[in-house]
Amino acid sequence: MKLVLCVDPVKFPLTGVGRYTYELGRGLQQQQLDRLQFLRGYRVSSELPEPDAAQPMARTPAWKRRAQQSRLAVAAFSRVNSWLQSRALKGLEDYVYHGPNFYLPRFAGRSVATFHDLSCYLWPHCHPPERVRYMEAQIELALQRASALITDTEYTRQEVARYFAWPLERIHAIPLASAAEFHPRAPAQLQPLLAPLGLEAGGYTLYTGTVEPRKNIATLLDAYAQLAPTLRQHWPLVVAGYRGWNSEALHERLQQGQAEGWVRYLGYVDQGILPHLMAGARLFAYPSWYEGFGLPVLEAMASGVPVVCSNASTLPEVAGSAPLFHDPADADALRQVLQIGLHDEAWRAQARAEGLRQAGRYSWQRCAQQTLQVYRTVLTG
């Protein structure tokens, strides 16, 4: 078995697809492969990118943001990038190539692509228009070039098969996992990192993730605003995550909530602090409209934190019976489960125990083993 894994999504600090690619690469290094190579940019090497502690958080330059909004620039990049990556893969036709984020360059060998979700098709209004056009074009090419597809959930596997009329037997659902850093922690362990943020262990409700329309933070703010003022002040809502696309109105509401004393917006939180921030939450809320997996929910459960989340898309499959679910469009239903989640100690104890059990069913090692089996299937079939 010879494999080339594209590691372009691995950018530190790790989020989303970058986390998946990095953990998969590490897991594959522990498997029995004749040769494991990594494609980064236009160079193939045997080295998986590793974080540099001295490296600050990467920010997209202004010129690159402008280029990403230009149809001509995006089209030119797509053609040049595909040609250069195809050239880098010359002579490796006896390898399996894995694109972990839907994209596959032209390659004479067998290829596997991971489709994490179909948001660019089903929720296009939640992405910049040029991103939608680019992703749709690349997904169509990947469907032509792939020998097999991988999804994060059975929900998305069925969704991909229906949407593209692709053979279900060539699509494989392989779940993700939470990082080992997410686990329960005692309050004494948490306070040194929470105190500089003005927080106390067990003293807040938490949302983590990009601040963007698809995450449905507006409904979360509506629901939290309906809680009793004393409840909101005692357990404020803490929002941690990048400032996403088309989020100006959301940030205005976050600022208003901060001025009223019941919201804290932390922005991006360093990866060294995030697991402590998660473990210190009294409750985790995730009202998203649509997810390919919903990794923050799994991270919260692995941290021993009770969860309330929407019943949309993949979240019931990933979270099992541990959370309290709500309709993502129903702010009053979300208010009710928030109130239970903050007050009901019997439910909270049950949710912690069931959440830890559910999170324990997932592992990156199992993800790597199951992915390796897909490569073997591709080679034999």
N, C-alpha and C positions, 0 to 999 in steps of 0.2 A: 504494500500500500504506500503510494507516494501522494502527497497532498501539498497544494499551495493554498493558503488561507490569506485573503486580502485583509490587511489590518489598517486600511485608510481611516475607518471610523474611530480608531483608538487615538483619542485626543484627551490629554489630561487637563483638568480633572475629568474623570470618567462619568458619563451620563448615558442613559438609554442604550442605544445601539453600540456605543463605545464600550460600555460595561459588558454587554453580551459578547462582543468580539474578543475583548481582552480575556475574559474568564474562559471562553471557549478555547482560545489559543493556549492558555495555561493548562486547561484540562487535557487538550490533545497532546501536549508535551509529555503527559504521564501515560499515554496510550502506546501500544505497540505499533509503530509506523516505521516503514522502511526509510522514509525520508519526509520530513516536515519543513516546509519553506513558507516564508511570509512575504507577501507582496505589499510594499509600502511605497506609494507614489508610483515610480517607474523602475523600481529596483527590487529584486528578489534576494532575500537573505535568510539565514537560519535564526535570526534574532527577533524575538518578540519585543516590541517597544515597552519600555519600563518607565515609570514616573521618575521625574527629577524633582527632588524635594525643594530645590532652589528655584525651580521654574514657576513664575507667577501664572495666574489664570489667563489662558489665551483669550484675546479679544479680537473680533473680526475687524480688520481695518476698514476705514470709511470707503476707500476706493473699491474694496471687494464687495461691500454691501451694495454700492451703486451698480457694480457690474452684475450682481445677482438679480437686479431688477430689469436688466436689459435682455430682450429676447435674442438679439444678435450675439451678445457676449456669451450668453448661456449656450447657444447653439454651437458657437465656435469652440468653447471650452469642451463641450461634449465630444465633438469630433476629434479634437487634438488629444484629449485624455484617453479616449478609447483606442486610438491608434498607438499611442505611446505604451499603454498597458499591454496591448496585444503584442507589440514588439518585445516587451520584457518577458512575455510568456513563451516566446519562440524557443523550440527545442525541449519544451516540457510537456509535450503532448501525451506522454505516458503517465502524467500526474492527473489527479482530480483537482479541479479548481473550485473553490468555494467563495462566493460573494456574499458576505454576511448582511448586506443591506440592499437587497433587490437588484443591484447593478451587476451586469456581467459583460465584460469586453468580449470581442470576437476571439475565440479560442478553439483550436482544432481538437482538443481533448474533451473529456467529460466535465460537465459543469453542474454545480449545485448553487442555488440562490435561496436566501432566507427572505421571506416576505413577512414583515412584522405586523403590518396592518394594511388596510385599503383606504386610509383616510383621505388620500388625494382624490379618490374617486367618490367616496361616500360623504365626505365632509370637506369639499374643495373650498368652501367659503372660510375655512379655518386655516388656510395656507396662503402665502403670497401667490399671485397668479403665475409668475414665472417658475416658481417651485413646482406648482401643479403640472404645468406643461412639461417641464424637464422630467419629473418623476413618471408621468404617464408614458412618455416616449421611451424611457429606459426600462420600465416594467414590461412594455410590449416587446422590446428586444430580448429581455431576460426570458420571457415566456417562449420565445422562438429558440433560444440557445440552451436552455436548461435541460438537463437530463432528469432532474428531480427538484422539487421545491421543499423547503422547510418552513413551518410556521411555529409560532410560540404557543399556540393553543389549538384545541380541536375546533373551537368556534371559528377561528380565522381559517383553519384548514377547509372547513365546509364553505365558508364565505368565498374563498379564492376559487374553489371548485365550481361553485354556482356562478360566480360573476364572470369567469373566463371560460367556462365549459371545459375545464382542464381535468384530465383523469384523476379521480380521487386517490387511486392507488399510487400515483406518483407524487403525492403531497404527504408530508410526514409532520405530525405535530410533536414538537419536542419542547417541553416547558423550560423556562428559565429558573433562576434561584436567587435568593438574596445573598449578599456578600457576608463573609464570616464576621465582619465587624459589627453586624447588626445582631445584638443579643441583649437580654435583660441586664440592667445594671442597677446597683444600689444607689440611693440618693447621695450618699457620701462620695461616690465615684463621679457623680454628675455635676455637683455644685461648682467645682473649680472651673469647668468650661461653660456652665450655664450662667453663672453670676455675672461675667462680663457682658452678657447679652441682656441682663436685667431680668432673668427668668429663674424660676425655682422648679425643682423636680416635682412633677405632678400638678403643676400650676397653670397649664394651658392646653388648649386644643391645637393640633398641628395639621397643616397642609404642606406637603412638599411637592414640587414639580414646577414646570415652566408656567409662568403667568400668561395665559393665552385663552381665547374664547373656548376652545374645545374642552378645556379642563373644568368649565362650568363654575368658576369661582364666583361669578355674579350671583348664582342661586345660593351658594354657600354664604355669601355676605347677606343676602336677603333673609335667609333662615336664621343666621346668628343675630341679626338685628331684631328679630322677633322674640328672642329669649329675654327673660326678665333682666332688667339692668343690673341687678346685684349679681346675677349669674355671669353675665358678660364681663363684668369688672373683675370678678373673682377668678374666672378662668378665661382669659382673653384668647382670641383667635390669633395664632402665629402663622404667618405665611412665609415660606422660604423657597426661593427659586429664581431662576433667570427671568429677566424682563423679556417676554415673548413678543411675537408679531401682533400688531393690531390690539395692543393692550392699554392704550392711553386711558380709555374710560374706566377700566378696572383699577388702574393706579390712582385715578382721582378718587374712587370710592375707598381704596385702601387708605389714602391720606385722610379722608374724612373720618373713617373709623379710628385711625390713630389719634386724630384730634379729639375724638370723643372718649378715648381711653380704653377701647375694647378690641383693637386690632394692633398687631405688631407686624410690620413688613421688614424682613431681614435681608431681602435680596438673596444673592448667591451665598451659600454657606459652605465653607471649606469642607472637603471630604473627611478631614480629621475630626471635625466637630459634628458633622451631620449625624453619625450613629448615636452620639450622646444626646443631641437635640431630639432625635426620634425616641430614644429610650426614656427621656424625661417627660414626654407628653402624657397627659392624663387620658387623652383621646386623640385618635387620628381620623381625619375626615377627608374623603376622596370622592367628590360628587361628579366625576368626569362623565361627559356625554359618550365618549367612545375611546376604547383602548385596544391595543394589540395584545397586551398582557396585564399591565397595571403593577409594575414592579414595586412602587412605593407601598402598596397595600401589603405585599409579602414582607417587605422590610419592617413595616410596623408590627405585623404579627410575630415575626422572628424576634422583635425587641420586647415582646410581652406587653404590647400596648393594644387595648381594645379599639376596634375599627368600626366606623360607620361609612358606608360607601354606596354609590348608586348601583342599581341592578342592571346596568346597561352593558351590552356587548360581552366582553370576556370576564368581567369582574366576578360574577357568581361562580364561574368555572375555576378561577384561580383561588378565590378566597374560601370556597366551600361554605360551611354553615357557621363560621366564626363571627362574621360581622352582623350588624343590623343594616338591612338594605332599604333603599328608598328609590322612588321614581325620580330620575334626574330633573324632570320638569316641575316637580312639586316641592316648592320651598317649605310649605307647612309640614309635609311629611318628613323632610329633612330636619326641620326644627324639632319635631317630636322625637326622632331617633337621637338627635344631639342631646336633648334633655335626659333621655333614658341613659345614654352613654356617659353622661357626666354625673348622674345622681344614683343610678340603680347599682348598688354594690354587689348584689347577687349576680346580676347579669354581667357586670364587669369581671368578676372572678371567673365565671364560665367562659367569657369571651377571651380572656388571657390564656386560659388552659387550652381551649380549642384552637386558638390562633397559633400557639406554639406547636401544637400537633400538626396543624395544616402546613405551616412553614417547614416543618421537619420532613415533609414528604418530598421536598424539592432539593436538588443539589446540583452544583455545577459539574461534579464528577459524572453524575448520571446523564446530564446534558451532553457532555463530551462523548460518553460511551454510546449513547443513542445516535448522535450525529455521525460517529464513526461507522455505525451500522448502515446508515444511509449511503455513505461513500461506498461501502462494500456492495450494497444493492445496485448502485449505479454501475460499478465495474462489472458485475455479473449479469447485468440485464438489459 
